[in-house]
Amino acid sequence: MDELTFRRIQTRRKFFRDAAGGIGTIALANLLGQEGRAAPLPEANLNPLAPKKPHFPGKAKNIIFLFMEGGPSQLDLFDPKPELAKWDGKPLPESLTKNLQLAFIKPTAAVLASRRQFRKYGKSGIELSDYLPNLATVADDITVVRSMHSEAFNHHPGQLMLFAGTLQVGRPSMGAWVLYGLGSESQNLPGFVVLSSGAGTSGGESNFSSGFLPSTYAGTMFRGSGDPILYLSDPAGVSRATQRASLDALRDLNQDHLEKTGDREIASRINSYELAFRMQMAAPELLDFSKESKATLEMYGVDKEPTKPYATNCLLARRLVERGVRTVMLMHASWDDHTQIDKKLKKNCDITDQPVAALLKDLKQRGMLDETLVVWGGEFGRTPMCEIRNPSEADNAGRDHHPIAFSMWMAGGGIKPGQVVGKTDDLCFHIDEDPVHIHDLQATLLHCLGLEHTRLTYNYMGRDFRLTDVAGNVVNKLLS
């Protein structure tokens, strides 16, 4: 029991109503304090984002999650299947598709062989699509997982599973769990920052929600230009001194209420006000790229289209972790290519491929990649079967959702580079070797950060919840 919990359960009114129980609770709190389990609560310790020790020394200190919303096609990017050419235009055997759940097409839909060309790259020989020429230059720095799987075959449930470990709305997201477990090393910026580009995600704020955790652990959405957060600047006519005096008064009132109730949301509120005040100085410097070299800007593609928006976010991600931000999430939508998959997939790759490769190169050349965990992927993959929505249009073929076998990749802190983990069958339909469930992925990412997924818990409504629910195993093959 900590001091906040004690104050929350023991009010003055309760003490006089139930003196015996009150005295017993005080005695228990005293004993816990002697054992070092009920630390005092001075004002200096009210910051819920203060850095915390991990469960064990983790190799990663920060995580950048490159979320490609919609479900990128593993068949056309990371998992070549030349055998599909034999089935092109034909339905798969019923033995493969029996009892299959699909979002839109029928299991009897015809196969669509990939039109992409694959080559082996680097010393590792990882095979990548011709749509990823820039990622190919850092092939030896990444690990591709070809055996991801999930239960969710629609977008919002899939995103909830990926980031909250459940199909239910209202649970904390992965970024919130990481921030809750480790705190943040940044005093002037939020510990969990979200950057967005493209059309917007199906899951929306549930992808970075704090759920039942205190709200201070939720992701903070940054805008790409102007104030990163609306209303961050002082109102016209309000000086810094006036604002400081107002915040001091609010802090004193909130502090008094916190001491009476032990409500953790009040501690979050105090911290949020103070952080916003400090951000007014830190945010403009964060967004100022004038001190970045011309070579760096060109490497990311910040000053050209179509890479500019995503390149800006990738460069911001590096600058954020450089300043101690614990978790950065980049959401780019949408890869939901039910139609014209060759055209639409190329468009998204043209936007993201160069900035992503630049981010890995930049982190590595600055000596930051070893301590920064980078993850790339969507909520599921795409089917080997074809979806035709508008038969009258040329090159209209797309792919449906496929959660039972898809690909993701990761790099950096704690991940063994230059390898492929997992294998799918010749049609990229089922997993043949080393299946990696979403919960396994979550357990592994937390492990890289020094967090034991079964110990990272929060008591809510009488139950200890965790990101991986009641499942998940660390995938040792992924670890360096």
C-alpha positions in Angstrom: 0.0 0.0 0.0 1.4 3.4 -0.9 0.5 6.8 0.6 -2.0 7.7 -2.1 -3.9 4.5 -1.6 -3.9 4.9 2.2 -5.3 8.4 1.8 -7.9 7.3 -0.6 -9.3 4.6 1.7 -8.9 6.5 5.0 -10.8 9.8 5.3 -11.5 11.7 8.6 -15.2 10.9 8.4 -14.5 7.2 8.0 -12.1 7.3 10.9 -14.7 8.7 13.3 -17.4 6.3 11.9 -15.2 3.3 12.4 -12.5 4.1 14.9 -11.3 0.6 15.4 -10.8 0.0 11.7 -9.2 3.4 11.3 -6.6 2.8 14.0 -5.9 -0.6 12.5 -5.4 0.9 9.1 -3.0 3.5 10.6 -1.1 0.8 12.4 -0.8 -1.2 9.1 0.4 1.9 7.2 3.0 2.4 9.9 4.3 -1.1 9.6 4.4 -0.9 5.8 6.4 2.3 6.2 8.9 0.6 8.4 9.3 -2.0 5.8 9.9 0.6 3.1 6.6 -0.2 1.3 4.7 2.9 2.1 7.0 5.8 1.1 6.0 9.3 2.2 4.4 11.5 -0.4 6.3 14.8 -0.5 5.4 17.2 -3.3 8.6 16.4 -5.2 7.4 12.8 -5.7 4.0 13.7 -7.1 5.1 13.6 -10.7 3.6 10.4 -12.1 6.0 10.6 -15.1 9.2 10.5 -13.0 11.6 7.9 -14.3 11.2 4.5 -12.6 13.6 1.5 -12.4 12.7 -1.3 -14.8 12.2 -4.8 -13.5 15.6 -5.7 -14.9 18.2 -3.9 -17.1 16.6 -3.6 -20.5 18.6 -2.9 -23.6 16.0 -0.4 -24.9 15.2 2.9 -23.2 12.7 4.2 -25.8 10.3 2.8 -28.3 9.2 4.2 -31.7 6.2 2.3 -33.1 5.7 2.9 -36.9 2.0 1.9 -37.1 0.9 1.3 -40.7 -2.9 1.4 -40.2 -5.1 -0.8 -42.4 -3.0 -3.9 -42.9 0.0 -3.7 -45.3 0.2 -6.6 -47.7 3.0 -9.0 -46.5 2.7 -10.9 -49.8 3.8 -7.8 -51.7 6.4 -6.5 -49.3 8.1 -9.0 -47.0 7.0 -12.6 -47.7 7.6 -13.7 -51.4 5.5 -16.6 -52.6 6.4 -17.6 -56.2 4.1 -20.7 -55.8 1.1 -18.4 -55.9 1.7 -18.0 -59.7 0.4 -21.5 -60.2 -2.9 -20.7 -58.5 -3.3 -17.2 -60.0 -7.0 -16.7 -61.0 -8.0 -20.0 -59.3 -9.7 -20.7 -56.0 -7.7 -22.3 -53.2 -8.4 -25.9 -52.1 -11.4 -26.2 -49.7 -9.0 -27.9 -47.2 -7.2 -24.6 -46.8 -10.3 -22.4 -46.6 -12.7 -24.5 -44.6 -14.2 -22.5 -41.6 -12.3 -19.4 -42.7 -13.6 -16.0 -41.5 -13.0 -13.2 -43.9 -14.1 -9.6 -43.7 -15.5 -9.1 -47.2 -14.7 -11.8 -49.7 -15.7 -15.5 -49.8 -13.2 -18.3 -49.2 -13.8 -19.4 -52.8 -12.4 -16.1 -54.2 -9.6 -16.5 -56.8 -5.9 -16.3 -55.9 -4.0 -13.1 -56.8 -0.3 -13.8 -57.3 1.9 -10.8 -56.4 3.3 -8.7 -59.2 6.2 -7.5 -57.1 9.8 -8.4 -57.7 11.8 -9.6 -54.6 15.6 -9.6 -54.1 17.9 -10.6 -51.3 19.7 -7.7 -49.6 22.7 -7.3 -47.3 24.8 -9.9 -45.7 21.7 -11.3 -44.1 20.0 -12.0 -47.4 16.6 -10.8 -46.3 14.2 -10.7 -49.2 12.3 -7.4 -49.7 10.0 -6.1 -52.4 11.0 -3.7 -55.2 8.6 -1.2 -53.5 11.1 -0.9 -50.5 14.4 0.1 -52.1 15.4 2.3 -49.2 14.6 -0.2 -46.5 16.7 -2.6 -48.5 19.7 -0.5 -47.7 19.3 -1.2 -44.0 18.3 -4.9 -44.3 21.0 -6.0 -41.9 19.7 -3.8 -39.2 16.1 -5.2 -39.1 14.5 -8.5 -38.2 11.4 -9.5 -40.2 8.8 -11.6 -38.4 6.7 -13.5 -41.1 4.6 -15.5 -38.6 2.5 -12.9 -36.8 -1.1 -13.8 -36.1 -4.1 -12.3 -34.3 -7.8 -13.1 -33.7 -9.2 -9.9 -35.0 -10.0 -9.6 -38.7 -11.5 -6.1 -38.7 -9.6 -2.8 -38.2 -10.8 -1.4 -34.9 -10.7 -4.8 -33.0 -7.3 -5.5 -34.7 -5.9 -2.3 -33.5 -7.3 -2.8 -30.0 -5.6 -6.2 -29.9 -2.3 -4.8 -31.2 -2.1 -1.9 -28.8 -4.3 -2.9 -25.8 -4.0 -6.7 -25.9 -7.7 -7.2 -26.1 -10.7 -6.8 -28.3 -12.5 -4.7 -25.7 -12.6 -0.9 -25.7 -11.4 0.8 -22.5 -8.1 -0.9 -21.8 -4.7 1.0 -21.6 -2.6 1.1 -24.8 0.9 -0.3 -25.0 2.4 3.2 -24.9 0.5 4.0 -21.7 1.6 0.7 -20.1 5.3 1.5 -21.0 5.0 5.0 -19.5 3.3 3.6 -16.4 6.1 1.1 -16.0 9.1 3.3 -16.7 8.1 6.9 -16.5 9.8 9.4 -18.7 13.2 10.9 -18.8 11.9 14.1 -20.4 10.7 16.8 -18.0 9.6 19.3 -20.7 7.7 17.1 -23.1 5.0 14.4 -22.7 6.3 10.9 -22.1 4.1 9.4 -24.8 3.8 11.4 -28.1 1.6 10.5 -31.1 2.2 11.8 -34.6 -0.2 11.2 -37.4 -0.3 11.3 -41.2 -2.5 10.1 -43.9 -6.3 9.5 -43.6 -6.6 8.7 -39.9 -7.0 5.4 -38.1 -10.0 3.3 -37.4 -9.1 2.9 -33.7 -8.5 6.6 -33.2 -7.7 7.5 -29.6 -8.1 4.0 -28.4 -4.7 3.3 -30.0 -3.0 5.6 -27.5 -5.5 5.7 -24.6 -4.6 5.4 -20.9 -7.8 3.3 -20.3 -8.2 2.8 -16.6 -4.7 4.0 -15.9 -4.4 7.6 -14.7 -4.8 10.0 -17.7 -1.3 11.3 -17.5 -0.2 8.0 -19.2 -2.2 8.6 -22.3 -0.6 9.5 -25.6 -0.4 13.2 -26.5 -1.2 14.0 -30.1 1.1 16.5 -31.7 0.2 18.6 -34.8 2.7 18.8 -37.6 2.8 22.7 -37.7 2.2 25.6 -35.5 1.7 24.8 -31.8 2.2 21.0 -31.5 -0.8 21.1 -29.1 -3.7 23.5 -29.5 -3.9 26.4 -27.0 -0.3 25.7 -25.8 0.6 29.4 -26.3 -0.3 32.0 -23.8 -3.6 33.9 -24.5 -3.1 37.4 -25.8 -2.4 39.8 -22.9 -1.4 37.1 -20.4 2.2 37.3 -19.3 4.4 34.4 -18.2 4.4 35.8 -14.6 0.6 36.0 -14.6 0.2 32.5 -15.9 2.8 31.2 -13.4 0.9 32.8 -10.5 -2.4 31.2 -11.7 -0.8 27.8 -12.0 0.7 28.1 -8.5 -2.8 28.9 -7.1 -4.3 25.9 -9.0 -1.5 23.7 -7.8 -2.0 24.6 -4.2 -5.8 23.9 -4.4 -5.2 20.6 -6.2 -2.5 19.7 -3.7 -4.8 20.3 -0.8 -7.5 18.1 -2.4 -5.0 15.4 -3.2 -3.9 15.2 0.4 -7.5 14.8 1.5 -8.6 12.2 -1.1 -5.5 10.4 -2.4 -7.1 10.6 -5.9 -4.3 9.8 -8.4 -6.1 11.8 -11.1 -5.4 14.9 -9.1 -1.7 14.2 -9.2 -2.1 13.7 -12.9 -3.8 17.0 -13.2 -1.1 18.9 -11.3 1.6 17.3 -13.5 -0.3 18.1 -16.7 -0.6 21.8 -15.8 3.1 22.0 -15.0 4.1 20.1 -18.0 2.1 22.3 -20.3 3.8 25.4 -18.8 7.3 23.9 -19.4 6.3 22.8 -22.9 5.7 26.4 -24.0 9.5 26.7 -23.9 10.5 23.2 -25.2 8.0 22.7 -28.0 9.1 25.5 -30.3 12.7 24.3 -30.1 11.6 20.7 -30.8 9.9 21.8 -34.0 12.8 24.0 -35.2 14.7 22.0 -37.8 17.1 24.9 -38.6 20.0 23.2 -36.8 19.6 20.0 -38.6 22.1 19.6 -41.4 21.0 19.8 -45.1 22.2 16.2 -45.5 19.9 15.0 -42.7 16.9 16.8 -44.1 17.6 15.4 -47.6 18.1 11.9 -46.2 14.6 11.9 -44.5 13.0 13.7 -47.5 11.6 16.6 -45.4 11.7 19.1 -48.1 10.0 17.2 -50.9 6.8 15.4 -51.8 5.4 12.9 -51.3 7.7 12.2 -48.3 7.4 15.5 -46.5 4.6 14.8 -44.0 5.9 11.4 -42.9 9.5 12.5 -43.1 8.8 15.3 -40.7 7.2 12.9 -38.3 10.2 10.5 -38.5 12.6 13.3 -37.8 10.4 14.5 -35.0 10.5 11.0 -33.6 14.2 10.9 -33.5 14.3 14.4 -31.8 11.7 13.3 -29.3 13.6 10.2 -28.1 16.7 12.3 -28.1 15.0 14.5 -25.5 14.0 11.6 -23.3 10.5 10.9 -24.5 9.8 7.3 -23.7 7.3 6.3 -26.4 6.6 7.8 -29.8 3.9 6.4 -32.1 3.6 7.3 -35.8 0.3 6.5 -37.3 0.1 6.5 -41.1 -3.2 5.6 -42.8 -4.4 3.8 -44.8 -2.9 0.6 -46.1 -6.4 -1.0 -46.4 -6.0 -2.0 -50.1 -9.2 -3.7 -51.0 -8.8 -2.3 -54.5 -5.9 -1.4 -56.8 -3.4 -2.9 -54.5 -0.4 -2.3 -56.8 -1.1 1.4 -57.2 -2.1 2.1 -53.6 0.6 0.1 -52.1 3.2 1.9 -54.1 1.8 5.3 -53.1 2.2 4.5 -49.4 5.6 3.0 -49.9 6.7 6.1 -51.8 5.6 8.2 -48.8 7.1 6.1 -46.0 10.0 4.0 -47.3 12.7 6.7 -47.5 11.8 8.4 -44.1 11.8 5.0 -42.3 15.2 4.0 -43.7 16.5 7.4 -42.8 15.3 7.1 -39.2 17.2 3.8 -38.8 20.3 5.3 -40.3 20.1 8.5 -38.3 19.5 6.6 -35.0 22.5 4.3 -35.8 24.9 7.0 -36.7 24.1 8.9 -33.5 24.6 5.8 -31.4 20.9 5.7 -30.4 19.7 2.6 -32.2 21.0 0.2 -29.5 18.8 1.9 -27.0 15.8 2.7 -29.2 13.4 -0.1 -30.2 11.8 0.5 -33.6 8.7 -1.5 -34.7 6.9 -1.4 -38.1 3.6 -3.0 -38.8 -0.2 -3.0 -39.0 -3.0 -4.7 -37.3 -3.0 -7.6 -39.7 -2.0 -8.6 -43.3 -3.8 -9.3 -46.6 -5.2 -12.5 -48.2 -3.6 -14.3 -51.0 -7.1 -14.3 -52.6 -8.3 -11.5 -54.7 -11.0 -8.9 -54.0 -12.8 -7.2 -56.9 -15.1 -4.3 -55.9 -15.4 -2.4 -59.2 -15.0 -4.9 -62.1 -15.3 -2.1 -64.6 -12.1 -0.4 -63.5 -8.7 -1.5 -64.8 -6.2 -3.1 -62.3 -8.9 -3.0 -59.6 -7.8 -6.1 -57.8 -7.1 -5.8 -54.1 -6.8 -8.1 -51.0 -9.0 -8.7 -48.0 -7.9 -8.7 -44.3 -5.8 -11.6 -43.2 -5.0 -11.9 -39.5 -3.8 -15.6 -39.4 -0.4 -15.1 -41.0 1.2 -11.7 -41.6 4.5 -9.8 -41.3 6.0 -7.1 -39.2 9.6 -6.0 -38.6 11.6 -4.5 -35.8 15.1 -3.1 -35.1 17.2 -1.6 -32.4 17.3 -2.1 -28.7 17.4 -5.7 -27.7 16.5 -7.1 -31.1 18.9 -9.4 -33.0 19.3 -7.8 -36.4 19.6 -9.3 -39.9 17.3 -12.3 -39.6 13.8 -13.6 -40.5 11.8 -15.3 -37.8 8.8 -17.5 -38.7 7.7 -19.1 -41.9 4.3 -19.3 -43.7 3.2 -21.9 -46.2 3.8 -21.7 -49.9 0.6 -19.7 -50.3 1.2 -17.3 -47.4 -2.1 -18.6 -45.9 -1.1 -20.4 -42.7 2.0 -20.3 -40.4 4.4 -23.3 -40.7 7.1 -22.3 -38.2 7.5 -20.2 -35.1 4.1 -18.5 -34.7 4.2 -15.2 -33.0 0.9 -14.0 -31.5 0.2 -10.3 -30.8 0.6 -11.1 -27.0 4.0 -12.6 -27.7 5.0 -9.5 -29.6 3.9 -7.3 -26.7 5.7 -9.5 -24.1 8.9 -9.3 -26.2 8.8 -5.5 -26.7 8.3 -5.1 -22.9 11.2 -7.4 -22.3 13.5 -5.3 -24.4 12.5 -2.3 -22.3 13.3 -4.2 -19.1 9.7 -5.0 -18.1 8.4 -8.5 -17.2 5.0 -8.5 -18.8 3.5 -10.7 -16.1 4.6 -8.2 -13.4 3.5 -5.0 -15.2 0.0 -5.0 -13.7 -2.6 -2.5 -12.4 -5.3 -3.3 -10.0 -8.7 -2.2 -11.3 -12.1 -3.3 -10.1 -10.6 -6.0 -8.0 -8.4 -7.6 -10.6 -4.8 -7.1 -11.6 -4.8 -6.3 -15.4 -1.8 -6.4 -17.7 -1.1 -5.6 -21.4 -0.8 -9.3 -22.4 -4.0 -10.2 -20.5 -3.4 -13.9 -19.4 -1.2 -14.9 -22.3 2.0 -14.0 -24.1 5.6 -15.4 -24.1 8.8 -13.6 -24.9 10.1 -14.7 -28.3 13.8 -15.5 -27.5 14.7 -15.9 -31.2 14.1 -12.1 -31.6 16.5 -11.1 -28.8 20.1 -10.2 -29.2 
